[in-house]
Amino acid sequence: MAKKRYKRYTSIAGVLPKVARHQGWAAKLDMHSFFSKWAEIVEEEIAECSRPLKIVKDVLWIEVESSAWMQQLQFEKLRILEAVNATLKMSRLKDIKFVLARGDDETGGYELPELSYNPPDPEELKIFEEQVSVIEDDKIRDSLVRLWYFAKACKRKSPTE
């Protein structure tokens, strides 16, 4: 039986792209990349009454504020799907499903959770940038830093705030 030869990597830059591809992270990041750009992809009126909720098996679930909007968006479904897919580079969504938002008040009101933006400590950023400086691919390194930065900076406000 022949022994398998494994390529040795001397830095994380040699391993990270392969791990990301192998784990399917690159495609998943691509598939969810439009969530933060929802208002730019759909019309303002639609963005005010809906939000992307999740993606399950290449199907986008959109939360809407009322059954009237759910019916209206059913008519817009193909156009929304095409607009979203146009923003994706590595993946494609197959379908869209709509779900009513669960309101916290008696009227079943709809409210998008607010995001708070608190930039991370510049010293933390500098430390993280030093840690990933071994990644030779500028695009991957910059993307990783941006992902880390926004994960630290953008937090959903709790209902009590």
Secondary structure, 3 states (H helix, E strand, C coil): CCCCCCCCCCCHHHHHHHHHHHHCHHHHHHHHCCHHHHHHHCCHHHHHHEEEEEEECCEEEEEECCHHHHHHHHHHHHHHHHHHHHHCCCCCCCEEEEEECCCCCCCCCCCCCCEEECCCCHHHHHHHHHHHHHCCCHHHHHHHHHHHHHHHHEEECCCCC
